[in-house]
Structures are given as structure tokens and as C-alpha cells.
Amino acid sequence: MTVKIVTDSTSDLTPALARQFDISVVPLTVSFGRESFLDRVEISTDEFYRRLTTEEAFPQTTQPSPNAFASVYKKLCANTKEILVLTISKKLSGTYDSALSAVQMVKGDCKIEVVNSESAAGALGLLAIWASKQAASGMSLPDLKKAVEGRIGETKPVMAFDTLKYLARGGRIGKAKGLLGVLLSVKPVLTLKDGEVSPLTQVRTMKAGMDVLYNFAASHKQIDEMAVEYATTPDIADALIDRLDSLYPKEKIYRTTVSPVLGAYTGPSVICVSVIGKT
């Protein structure tokens, strides 16, 4: 039987992409005050960003419970004996721990492996898609886990921010904390390094930020997968995708939106390019 792939909603996989690649997505929760919503299930990206930019309450996020993962595992085990789970970096969320704890809640001979992606956003989504493609080719669970772990270091997101205030308020700013003193004069460009947020460079305008994202993609000698995602600026994302077509066929670039849970930290104007490839 084919290995089934599970990830969490910080992968930013749209429902259509999840269906296309037969990936099960376990949602995190985003809350405004006493109102809580399952990520992309009970609140859309459009509604989330409307509330983020018009309401005073700052959204909070919560990892899935072990029960949420166990429920998905049990359903999949009815049709497979092997499951690979890919989660957001354990330095950014307790989601990995929930996914791992849930393994002990599943009885029977179904084998489940959980991998800390050391990433998030489109990079996590690309890793899940890549894993799904390998699984479809017949790769066994032990081989697939080893192959995915071997690609983690070749999978990276680069994000251009209009502001870091959301990341700072949400407590996920990591090694980019040093940029807070110059927020008024620069647009930060960040990445994930060793599983946590890390500064890449600073630019004066978002247009210059798009140059950094393009140059990041262009630095790869080989591109196996690419994704471009946005929060509220689809026109900027589309222009960047058109530009990236010179490096990688734009019809193969996955275009998606930053999920509500991640949007609580990135804010409404972020643009992200994620790549699996060799530099």
C-alpha cells in the first residue's frame, strides 16, 4: 500500500492542493478573543485578514491536540499500513510534539513516522508534496522518511515583510529580533535557519524585496519544487511568478496564500518564495 502523507495547516496547502496530492492536513487553531477557528476550515484567509487589519484584538494561535492527529491517523490506517507525518519546526510550535504523542494512541500494526521539517509555510508544503510524489512511486516508509530528512536542508522559504510588528507581538521573531530597532526605515527579508526565524537582509521597499526573492530562487542550480504565497497582495505575487518563469516554468509554481495561523505572525503584506533544490 502507498504511504500516506500528513502535515499541518502551517504548510499553507490549499484544499485543492491537498486533494491533488492526497495529503491530509491537520489544522491549527487561531483565536480572536474568545472566538476560536480551525485554520482554513472555520475561517477563510480573506475573513482572517479583514479581521487582522480592522480589529484591535491580536490573534492567538494553538497547536492541534494529540487527539486531532490521532483521529486522522486512525482514519488513514483503515486504508494503509504506513503514514509519514511532516510538521512545522518544533522550535516554532508544539505541533510536532502533538503529532508524536498521537502515535501512541493508535492501536494495531499501522506504522507512523513523524518528521520535524525545521520549516514552515510554503517550504513545509513543498516538502509534503515532494514526499507524496515519492510515495506514489512506491517508496516504502523507512526509505521515504530517510529521503525526506535528506531534503530538509535543501528546502527553504524566504519571506519579504512590510513590518515585523506581528512577528514580534506573536513571540516568534527568533534571531530577527535585532531588526526591530530599524523597523521604520527598512523592509526585512527573513528565512528559517536551523528551524527558527533568521534575518537574511534588509531593503528599503517591497519592490526591492521582490528582487531579493527572485535572486534567492536564481541562486539555485537545480529547482525541483517552487511555491509563491501571499496574504493580501495577489497582484504582487502574480508579477513575481511571471518574473520567476525565466528560472522555472510558472505553470509548475504552486500559488497559494499564507494561512490564518501563520498570518497572525507575518501580517497582511508578506510575500514568500519557497524552493526545494540545490544551490
Buried (B, 14 or more C-beta within 10 A) or exposed (E): EBBBBBBBBBBBBBEEBBEEBEBBBBBBBBBBEEEBBBBBEBBEBEEBBEBBEEEEEEBBBBBBBBEBBBBBBBEBBEEBBBBBBBBBBBBBBBBBBBBBBBBEEBEEEBBBBBBBBBBBBBBBBBBBBBBBBBBEEEBEBEEBBEBBBEBBEBBBBBBBBBBBBBBBBBEBBBEBEEBEEEBEEBBBBBBBBEBBBEBBBBBEEBEBBBBBBBEBBEEBEEBBBBBBBBBBBEEBBBBBBEBBEEBBEBEEBBBBBBBBBBBBBBBBBBBBBBBBBEE
